[in-house]
Amino acid sequence: MLLDSTTLSDLEVFQDSQRRGGLLALIDETQTHAGHEALKRRVRTPLVKVAAIRSVQDAVRFFADHPRAFRLRSGNIEALKRYSVSNIVVQRRGGAARALWFWLRYRDLYDEINHGVRLTRSALVELVDIARGVLALDPPELVRSELEALLAACESCRPTTQSEWPPSVLRADGLLRGVLRPDIDELVARVGEIDALRSMGLATARLGWALPEVLDAHDFELEADELHHPFVADSVGNPIGLNGGEPMVFLTGPNMAGKTTYLRAAALALILGQVGMGVPATWARLTPVEVLLTSLNPADNLRAGLSFFFSEVLRVKQAAEHLAGGRRCFVLFDEVFKGTNVRDALEASTAVILGFAKARRSGFVFSSHLTELVDALEPEARIRFYHFDGRVVDGKAEYSYRVRPGVSDQRLGIHLLEQADIPELIAKIAAA
């Protein structure tokens, strides 16, 4: 799946608005740096092929059911990687005499090398023991293949001797940091892949998320019950239903009612589902897409000479190019064309929404305050209309955060101004 920098930022995949770790931090239960990097890569490039996603789901389900499987007992893997890339230079020529001279002359460096060789042996023993233990649990094919590749790398990395005799230690060091270096890199990579899959399984279980049904279908589908945003504490779950017959939702409602959060929740569910792990819902199913594109926080670009409105136009163009190229997409726009006047926004939004609705293989959610669009959009049977609502109680706006069928033309902006005491401050300005 293609995720560009704008979409990653809109959805706070790697960093949230509080400058914290975002989605990645929420699901990261890795034990190693290699595992963290493997997990990050999986989140950055979600899968598209149905068979590959289902294979990862099997692995995630396995680790969710076996949380103690592949739990590393030490920090040997991190130390092993540091040792393998260390830059201690040893003159290998001269045989045993040269090795003994190095041992006497550079005892600190020798001790560091000896520690690295010992650590490697310990790490290999630990990994072989752990891998064999996981294989005994009859894991799914993806986990099994990674474990078998790990065992093969462990076998390749074994030093030829267990002796503590300095010439033997330096000979083993030469092998490990020389000809066996690619095998160590492969070993660490395999540990990282298994660690990432384990993390996805643990996070899915810890968060109580549901593994979605992944559909191998021509038409786009994204359906879920009790879908919620994973970052929002005590968030309200909502349904979502997009399919080939009705692949687009037109979403209305007052400010702060939950529209943008709903868009983000839908997009994150698709990312997580195509990564192969659970999604924040009680049940879900989806058709994988090739492109996920959002426009939730457009901005002008003074350096490039782009106005706010033209930045929106370019984002719409990006989506249109993907769709025209035949790619299956999920596109989410929050208040499209809000950077221009109402008349232009109505005309442009009508053209874009009706045009995009013809793409049966893709899905769309457009949120808007422009309820005037409804008359032009209602004849298009492929568009569903949903809304969030609010009410004013004792002069304050309250929201249910529940999505409902239909259209909302509520305007609660003046009540938000009143909650912020702005009318009172304006009165004081006149009196000042």
Steps between C-alpha positions, in 0.01 A plus 500: 500500500625846410503740796646841426638746756175699516294192582752379758489844666119532483458163670786545750645163403849568630446807716187650650402862554665493843833407332482148634531168321159476331359171374838327487565568869156368590564158346875471560578219743823397330799382698775602257598793281478268198144412604408867534635574153320199351173608662548855377557374145184289514294798617658727239425259213182302571438195287268490200483132401226314685703180546790690656268684743331177605841339558598783736162474673573134573831603658335778701233260622768250602696750709180639652421146615860432612623824662804331655622359168828649374550705815871578506671443832784749463628800309749286312360582156563872537851436636568248223416758234725759663783245519463397136547859380776594745812648338773334706785423262694177553802398296408146400836401354769348720311202637491406868803711587338815363176418682681456831688826446165679440360338817796628706531842335133599459329324786201740512429455131548126527257483794245692292542258212480200730182639653351536152583144405358367828191714457451364150516144625250580775264675259510209258420250775213717622354554153521134402329399824224761462443427130470127560257569782277707272519240222373242750178706525425428131497864383346615168705496182634857515630456855639157420690624196650791695605268782658254260691783333612616844624153593691475172665838571587387853666187363701708252620737770640240739870560568715201413630461857387545858856541626609795716858474364578853362592380148170309483302798628656735244440243225130482596487882512644516150227273374214677678601852402624391157361227278205430735392863526222456236371200692483705821312772311257235375462362853418843643257568215314174562479579873358840406231355275384251762516768770280730289239228439500420871450867583200519265347197666556629853362845412192351333427295812581779746279753324215256441494565125331275245680337208301605192376273225709586193303478177630404159229694314477733203295766678626700795365414844573636844255400768536495877304511824597716796790653312688750714811715489779321687651822641178634655438399860149361560422553133152429367481211255316546171413286200639556153366350181646556156464256211493483124137608480548794734873573515472857627384664822407867512535602863350809660471642851603795717854580605648274770227236452750231394525511121878527470558238770269265309697551179827429678358188666390361163839566340696352791281189492589445136873546570495261795291249310741498206799480734341172606411574859178576685296816454326710768153354450294204616472364144630611163558400142681677221627488147869601485579820314813609318486866608377671817476876457373755751453875512417588858731794571585676171731801520626768268863501388640848474840382381344314209254781433198278573184636656295296744239435231751398235661259747157338531468488121836324469398244763181427309708467184724241668195293591352537151825389337510182709137425420540575130801267499278213614638474854270391780495788750349609828467879498397717795443876480404718793326821390627487144547842332456693823777731378274681251163678491178307554387516136827361364509242777151378410576469130839338548380260770202389292720423199761311703263299719274392213805415290671296769176314580527327164810308613347170609832341602584783745350650815451858618393706799438872452404714798351844450299781656355578157160337531407690184686221318235245594251596225766438235630181659176325600418367150830305504402163648862413577528764775391438859414792726601489864533763768609578853285725713509715810275701722513799728435432868506792744681708244769240431547275198485126565564214259407132483792414267267248335479481123146477363339478157390825340625857475562758773474873444568588863710810564645513850785739428343793684456284808869409492579872489277550800669216687831677442349830633581673172175709481572628852856591403377677188265708713794598719697603192232751409498635853876526530 
